[in-house]
Amino acid sequence: MGFAGAMAVAMAVDALLGWPSWLFARIGHPVTWLGRLISAIDTAWNRPSDPPALRRAAGLAGALVVIALSVALGWAVQSLLAAGWIQIVSVGILAWPLVALRSLHDHVAAVATPLQAGDIAAAREAVSRIVGRDPAALNEAGIARAAIESLAENASDGIVAPVFWGALFGLPGILGYKAINTLDSMIGHRSERHEAFGWVAARIDDVANFIPARLTGFLFVLLAPKRFEALSCMRRDARRHRSPNAGWPEAAMAGALGVRLSGPRIYHGSITNEPWLNEAARDPLAADIDRGLTVYRRAMLLLGGVLAILAFA
């Protein structure tokens, strides 16, 4: 945990500033830069005419190129920084764009505000920016459920996981993780085009998120208004989720709030029958999004505090 202090700095800066829209308009964002590289490799190397085995090998090569370039860039920049606290602060500032602490909070809060005001149309528009399911089919419970699930899963993928790998390895760790996660987001899904090409990217992402997902779940348990229920739900239902990792923070959040999450949903006009998490509980309401955000803020504050203590220790 030699770079724990740097990750505490990154979290603090992001909580204060986020990633300003004017800065995004001028230079974009590191994830969008990664996205362009991945898209170029996907276009050049993922040929529909190739057999599945060759497309899988090409996907492995493409993933390794993106991850290796990201790690190498992080190592090169970090090696140029002076040692000691100057390096810690510098690494923290450079890692700041890779921690989506404020962005996640603001996007989920943007769903809660219109939903509490009874503006279903605006709430559907807001939730469509953070989930892939069809928003037109969502009622109040469906919108609230989608927002809370996104909050729980992305707390792991967007904050805890990059901070975890950054605390271990500094810039190479956090950049390498963001490369892995962006690969999974872009090519790691089971579509006709990416079933073979993105298979390796999805498996690497599963490995990279194994510890952070469970850590996120335990953070939610510790800060839950109903700790016993959160722990029981996580232990009972986490493995029922389609993802080997996302079920841990989602089940913990479901138990913490006393609501049921996951379950059937509609993607591109087709119903996907996912199992329920905390099935016997009630459906979530608009107010439960705010309650989930409270758990999230407390969990992230605890994580930042632990990192700061590790830095001084």
N, C-alpha and C positions, 0 to 999 in steps of 0.2 A: 504493500500500500504506500509506496514511495511517493506517489502523485496524488494522494488523498486530498492534500491541501489545494492543489491545482483544480481538482474537480469541485471542491467547495467554492472556490473563486468563480468557476464557470457557472455554477448554479446560482450564486448570488448575483452575478452580472446579468444573467438571463432573466432572473426573477424581477430585476429592476427595469431592464430595457427591452427584453424580448429581442426580436429581430426586426428593427424598424422598417416600415413599408417603404420609406424613401431610400433606404439602403438596398432593399430587395430590388426596387425599380432600377437602381443604378448598376448593381453588380450581381444580382441574383442571390443565390445561397449555395453553400457547399454541396448540399444534397442535390440541387438542380444541376450542378456541374458534374457530379457523379452520374446523374441520370442521363446526361448527354453522352457520356462515355459508354454507359451500359446500352443505351439505345443504338449507338453506332455499332457496337459489337453484335448486338442482337440482329440488326439489319444485315450485317456482312456475313456472319457466321451461322445464323439459324436459317438454313435453307430447307423449305418444305419438301424439296425433291430428294433430300438425303434420307437414308434409313434411320430409324429411331436410335440405334446404337451410335451412329456417327454424330447425330444431333446431341446425344447425351455427352459424348466425348467433347464436342465443341462447346457445350455449356460448361463443362468442367474447366476447360482451358480458359474460356471467357471469364468465369468467376475468379479463377486464380490470378489472371492478369489484373483485374480490377482491384482485388484485395491486396495483391503484392505491390501495385503502384501506390495505393493509399497508405499502406504500412511504410513503404520506403520514403514517401513524401513526409510522413509524420516523423520518422526517424531522422531524416536529413535536417528538417527544421529544428527539431528538438536538440540535435547535436550542436547546433550553432549558438544555442542560448547559454548564457553564463550560468554557473552552478549556484545552488543555494536558493534563497527566497526570491531572487530575481527570476530564476528559472520557473519556480512554482507559480508566481504571479503571471509570467509571460505565457506559460502553458495553459493556465486557466483562462486567460483572455482569448488565446487562439482556439481553445476548445469550446468557448461560449456558444458559437453558432450551432454546435452539434448537440446541444442540450435543449430540448423543446419544452422546458418547464412552463414558461408563460404562455407560449402558443397553444399548448394543449388546454390549459385552464381557460384561456379566452375563447377558444372555439367551442368548448363545452358550455361555458356560461352563456354564449350567444344563442344556444338552443334553449336554455332554461328561461331566459328573459321573455321571449315572445310566448313560450308555452304557458308560463304562469299568467300571462295577460290574456290567454285564450285565443291567441292568433296562431291557429294551427298551420296555416299556409306558410307564414314566416318561419315557424319552428321546423316545418318540413324542409324548407329551403336551407336553413342553417344546419340541420342534421345531415343533409345530403353532401355537405362539404367534408364530413369526417367519417362517413360509412358508405359502403357500396350497395346496400340493399335499396330496393325501390321505395322512395319516400312517399309516393302517392298513396300507397296502401297502408301507411302507418297512422294509427289513432294516437291519442295522448299517451297511452301506456306504451305503444310501440316506439314512439319518438323518445320517450324517457328511457326506455330499455336500451335503445340503440346508443344514446348519448352516454349512459352509465357504462355500458360495455366498452365503448371506445375509450372512455376515461381510464378504466381499469387496465385494459390491454396496452394502451399507448403509454401509460405511466411506466410500464415495464420496458417496452420497446424504445420509447422516446427519451426516457430519463434514467431509470435505474440501470439498464443494460449499458448504455454508453458510458455512464459514470463509473460503473463497476470495472469495465475494461480500461477506462482511462485512469482510474486509481491504481490499477495494477501496472500498466505499461506507459502511461502518459499519452502523448499525441499518436504514436503508432497504434496503441490499443484502441483509442476512441475513433480514430479515422478508419482503422481496420473494421471495427464493428459497424460503423455507419455504412461502409461499403457492403458488408454482408447483408445488413438490413435493407438497404436500397435495392440490392440485387433481388432479394426475396420479394420485395414489394412490386418490382417491375416484371420479373420473369419467373418467380417462384410459385405461380398459381397453376391450377389444373385446367388450362385451356388447350384447345387443339394445337395451337402454335407452341405453347411452352411446356406441355406435358413432359416431353423428353429433354428439351434444351434447359429448362429451369429446374429439373429434378435435383441436381446437385446443390444449386443455390438454396433451395428450400431446406435440404437436409443440413447444410452448414449453418443456416439460420437457426434451426432447431437446436443444434449443439450450442451455439453462441448464446442463446437465450435460456438455456436450461437452468442455470443457477440464478440469473437475474429475475426470472419469472417467479420462482419460488420465494426469493427474497422480497419481491414486491408484495406477494401475497401475505407474508408474515408482517411486513410493515403495516399493511392495512389491518391485519388482525390486532396488532399492538395499539393502533389508534382508533379502533372501531368503537362506536357507542355500545355495541353488543359483541364483546370479545369472544365469549364462549360460542355464540352462534356463528360468528365469522370463522373461527377455527374449525368448528364441527362441519360447517358447510364446505370449507376448503378441503378438508381431509376426505369428506364423503364424495363430493361431486367434481373435484378438479379433473380427475382422470376421465370423466364422462365427456368432456369437451372434445371437439374434433381436432383441436390443436394440442400437441403434447405439452405446451407451455401456457397458452393464453387462459386455460381453465383455472390456473392457480390464482392470479389476481382477480379474475372475474368472479370465481366462486367465493373468494374472501370478501369481495365487495358486496355480493348478493347477500351473504350472511350478515355482514356488518350493517346493512340497511334494512334487512328483513324483507327483501323483495325477491322475486324470481327473475332470472335473466336467461339469455340464450333462447332456446325454443325455436319453433318453425319461423321462417322468414322468407321473403320473396326476393329473388335475384333475377333481373332481366325477364320477369314474367313467369318464372318457375319457382315453385315452393320447395324450399330445402328444409327437411325435417331434422332439425338439430335437437338434441336432448336438452331438457330444462336443467338449470342450475338452481337449487333451492326450490324445487317444484311446488312444494306445499304452501309456499309463502304467497302473499298478494302480488298483484301487478304493480310496477312502480308508477308514480305520479310525478308531475312537474317539480314538486317540492323535494322529491328524492334526489333530483339532480344536484340541487344545492347541498343536500346532506352528503352526497358523494364527493362533491368538491371540497367540503370541509375535511373529510377523511383524507382526501388527496393532499390538501395543503399541509395538514399536520404530518402526514407520512413523509412528504418531501422536506419539511423543516427538520424532522428527526434525522433523515438521511444526511442532510447538509451538516447538521450538528455532529453526527458521528464522524463524518469525514474530517471536520475541523479538529475534533478531539484526536483522531488518528494522526493528523498532521503534526500537532504539537507533541504528541506522545513519541 
